[in-house]
Amino acid sequence: MNEAFLSYLWNYRHFNGDLITESGDLLIIMNPGVQNTDSGPDFFNARIRIGATTWAGNVEIHVHASDWYQHGHHNDGEYDHVILHLVYEADRQVFHQNGEPVQTVVVKNQFPDWIYDRYQMLMQNQQWIPCMNQLLPSADYGFNQWAPALALERMEYKTNSIRQLFTSCGSNWEEAFYWHMASSFGFKINALPFELLAKSLPIKIVRQHSGSIFQMEALLFGQAGMLDREFTDSYPKKLQQEYHFLRSKYELNPISGSLWKFLRLRPSNFPTIRISQLAGFLCQTRAMFFNLFVNESFQKTMDIFKITASDYWNTRYVFDKPAVHQQKTMGFSCLRLLIINGLASFYFFYGLEKGNPEMCEGVLELLEQIGGEANVHTDRWSKAGFPVDNAMQTQALLHLKQFYCDKKRCLDCRIGSRLLAGND
């Protein structure tokens, strides 16, 4: 038995018959209150009736009544407003600081055994998601109604890393957006070296050279630590020469070239190609992309991501190694991820910081306009019967898997709650 399961019982009122307090009075749950996930009592603003008296206040939940003292609540004035102590076992009488007994109700044997059995099965299940065997492909489980809230949770989670960037660059919106977008060009594998690359090359220098794709590539490849060797091709030789001049002019220090990962990547995803595409992105927007990003519509902003690598890379994936001619345009799946993880997440962060809920809601509208991501996780959700038609749905499912299923938070999950209650 644990407090999480007892909180679930209280929140959804899954009890057998009437509840009687330790003082012998009938307990009526008028409103279980709002569950608290931070410090303090477990439920705020509950309304209950004990006997003939109606109470409004907080509810605390423990497995054993003695946990009240084990957790130090008897010395915390915040718990003086607790109107009910719900416990699995009453092994000790509990008192407020003023000496009055805390109203207590014992719920052992007061709930259906099959609910606890189902809960145990979920907690012990080692499958991809705990409820995999119980899902019915034809059932909705309320996911469509929950998906927007899950997608917003995911956006809020992503703002944590953006906030760190924003703080570390002195709350400079242009610089923070530049750093964040550069990191997004690295996707998951090379996100960190791309971020370090952007941090090594200030936005004011980028802006000064955004009119020349050649100078932009010289700066980016040089700062990436990729121009520190001998070359055969004339183009990297020219980049190297230009970079040496610009490095001396701005007193730049490159990052280590050993940071970049090529192994197990498709050639089209090599960091060399992505760096060239980032150079194109910076030049296409003249490095003034944040103003465009804020003031234009999402549809117009999405057009700035239609970028290609420079002509040299049409026959190369790495320096000095010829390959079959192919224009290195960013593919649709990568474009989609760049917009979701780069543009949308920063737009959401900006809306939060500026106190503009309309901007945050606009992120959901954008995600609903973009096709859903295709990966191993979304493929499994699709086979389980969940919709993966747009990015709002797939972002919600990715968040559900990472922060609910993987953490066995079945009691906090609307789907898990329905399955536990037998609402298949």
Buried (B, 14 or more C-beta within 10 A) or exposed (E): EEBBBBBBBBBBEBBEEEBBBBEEBEBEBEEBBEBBEEEBBBBBEBBBBBEEEEBEBBBBBBBBBBBBBEEEBBEEEEBBBBBBBBBBBBEBEBEBEEEEEBBBBBBEEBBBEEBBEBBEBBBEBEEBBBBEEBBEEEBBBEBEEBBBEBBBBBBBEBBEBBBEBBEEBEEBBBBBBBBBBBBBBBBEBBBBBBBBBBBBBBBEBBBBBBEBBBBBBBBBBBBBBBBEEEBEBEBBBBBBEBBEEBBEEBEBEBBEBEBBBBEEBEBBBBBBBBBBBBBBBBBBBEBEBBEBBBEEEBEEBBEBBEBBBBEBBBBBBBBEEEEEEEEBBBEEEBBBBBBBBBBBBBBBBBBBBEEEEEBBBBBBEBBBBBEBBEEEBBEBBBEBBBBBEBBBBBBBBBBBBEBBBEEBBBBBBBBBBBBBBEEE
